[in-house]
């Protein structure tokens, strides 16, 4: 199941609903690609796409086994191309409650630093050949969210079986923040007398399933790993080199040519060109329905 024969696309998303909040000077020297995509999102990609390691615990070299596989998959990714990217920079909201990115006193008026980026990466190995891995990150968007969305290929014969009806693709979603959850979006028959496919969820919400367990944040786990002397969750030098090789040519071109990012509204979903890029690379966007966790409403939109 976990390969090109069944998976249509993989989308890894990191969204923030606020701007730079006075950190514009620092952020302008890095941008969203260096600040989020090159390190955080590429780490998630390597864990999702890597081959199963020999061991993850117990063995003295288990840390090396995990990091070996991460490096292998990163070395299969060609440098990302500008044609596979959309860059954006946020404007001030209509009510003037927040400044635009370039209104920050510490940011140059002519800054071309992107605060939003969508890019498509391709892993050239037998497992993932032809599957787009979509990395998407941005500030001043419509919500705070981090997730991995595995979109499967269309169910064979579904369009014939339900002629004239939209049949969404099944998806496995791993919600990283906030409200950690894993849920499967699957088509079921609508209740009642109609024979219409509707999207529903098979849900594992961590806060409800493990209500009596204490949920630690990511940095707590990393500090504990340091104390224990375990290195599997940390980046090795060859992994760092492989990750930078994917993004450095693009970053150099953006800076040398001063490529201007596309303006987008504060509190929106980013530039519309992002959706157009993903559609052209085979990602199916289903805008119907929301995910609602049991016990409390968790607004998990069907699109990123």
Beta strands, then each sheet from edge to edge (+ up, - down):
strand 1: 7-15
strand 2: 85-90
strand 3: 116-122
strand 4: 132-138
strand 5: 145-152
strand 6: 171-177
strand 7: 181-189
strand 8: 197-205
strand 9: 262-264
strand 10: 290-291
strand 11: 300-301
sheet 1: 8+ 7- 6+ 5- 1+ 4+ 3- 2+ 9+
sheet 2: 10+ 11-
end
